[in-house]
Amino acid sequence: MSMMVVWWVLVAGLVVGTTHSRLTHRDASTCTPTFSKVLFNQTEGSQYVQYAQHLPDMTGFTLHYWINLLEPANYACPFAYYNEADGTFIQVLVITPLSTPSFVLQVNGVIVSLVQHKVKLVGEWHHVLHSWHSGTGRWSLYVDGRLVQSETDERKRGLAVSGGGRAFSGQRHEIITGKYPCDGCGHGLHGWLTLLGFDTHGIQRANYWMTRMMVSVVADGCSPEVGGDVINWKNTPRRGYGGAMEAPANSTCGAF
């Protein structure tokens, strides 16, 4: 079993948690420069990347990524998953028209979480981790390795997402699939994305010390080896559309 899988098994069993301080960009650690970053500028209609990976049926997940916006965007979409057979989906949006960004998590049209968190996303790299666990109704948001908010909403228990669909980054699934035509509309992620990982286990104990510690380790470590059980930035094939550009990432954690 790989280190990556072992880590996420621990996450799923606790499930995950900062006993030591996170690194700032100025005193950041050094990553192995063997991974890339993707640039989306949305200048050629709809830009996105699609992951060549089968996703199973899901009743929870943990998603994490590094993001650096070029400009504010109404609907920056770091991740979307859509099953055309039954319309079930997962969608994560970062809405930044104002000074305080909103982080939105949607499952099957239900807004599972909407959190405002004051952080400068334009021109700076930040690590973001979202988690959802359908069995308990628990959702969590971490930014730069620190827990921002976590709540249990029993009204949203029991949601399920069918496997076999398509996973994307950069654009909302409604636009990619043509439900909402968007030729040159300028929506989508305007900026850089790297080290995205997706796991089918949701965090249940968001404030537990080991959960906070492990999330902090992921945020501070910037390891391309740590991803998830279905999508790993280093090993999961992906293809860009609409002019999305891939470039080597800088080796400095938090300054890619």
Salt bridges, closest charged atoms under 4 A:
GLU71 OE2 - HIS190 ND1 3.05
GLU84 OE2 - ARG166 NH2 2.92
GLU124 OE1 - HIS126 NE2 3.15
ASP144 OD2 - ARG22 NH1 4.00
ASP144 OD2 - HIS126 ND1 2.69
ASP153 OD1 - ARG155 NE 3.07
ASP153 OD2 - LYS156 NZ 3.44
GLU174 OE2 - HIS173 NE2 3.92
ASP199 OD1 - HIS201 ND1 2.69
GLU225 OE2 - LYS234 NZ 2.72
ASP229 OD2 - HIS201 ND1 3.84
GLU246 OE2 - ARG238 NH2 2.58
